[in-house]
Amino acid sequence: MTIELKDVVFSYPETPDKSVLNIQSWAVSSHQRVFVHGPSGGGKSTLLNVLSGIIRPVAGELTMLSQRLDQMTNRQLDRFRANHIGYIFQQFNLIPYLNAVDNIRLANQFSKTIPQAELHANIIDLLTTFGLDETDRDRPTEKLSIGQQQRIAIARALINKPEILIADEPTSSLDKTNRDVFMSELHAMVSETKTTLLFVSHDLSLSDSFDRVDSLADINTAERAY
């Protein structure tokens, strides 16, 4: 299994008696494309943050690519995330005064070393694929539209060719045309690179092309989820 959770519990320090996540058993196979859906505030982003090591479960076993993330140090988690996980954040998390190329280049700093000429070419290829005009690549991202910023965030998540790609509501700011292009290109890329895809959204209309569709309510038995 690429991802495996066993008796994973998460609660916030200020409310330790109220679990946000309580997942007894859940797994994702290698190269599988899984769509997880649930309402806003249902714990979807919390699950993704636990899976990527951004926050730690208070109990349970979290195994990814045969490694126990719950037993890693913070430094080890940072390295693992950089080398193996691509994350498309719902809020983008771009550096506003940097341009698209430099924002994406930052994602490679803590990952496997790629020659700079090859890295630059890969960045341009991704930006072209996702339709960011050449004239906009050198502008600070704070000067770009929300849709353009999201496409940059998607390219950043893919630049290191991760084995696992986590997407948190990645189409929420795209119009239908750009959403359809993104979904088509995303599926083509993960198929070509044999990447395991975990895609979280409340929009079930996007789920048709996935190998599996899971409801977070079925996975998470916490009495109260946020």
Buried (B, 14 or more C-beta within 10 A) or exposed (E): BBBBBBEBBBBEEEEEEEBBBBBEEBEBEEBBBBBBBBEEEBBBBBBBBBBBBBBBBBEBBBBBBEEEBBEBEEEEBEBBBBBBBBBBBBEBEBEEEBBBBBBBBBBBEEBEEBEEEEBBEBBBEBBEBBBBEEEBBEEBBEEBEEBBBBBBBBBBBBBBBBBBBBBBBBBEBBEEEBBEBBBEBBBEBBEEEEBBBBBBBBEEEBBEEBEEEBEBEEBBEBEEBB
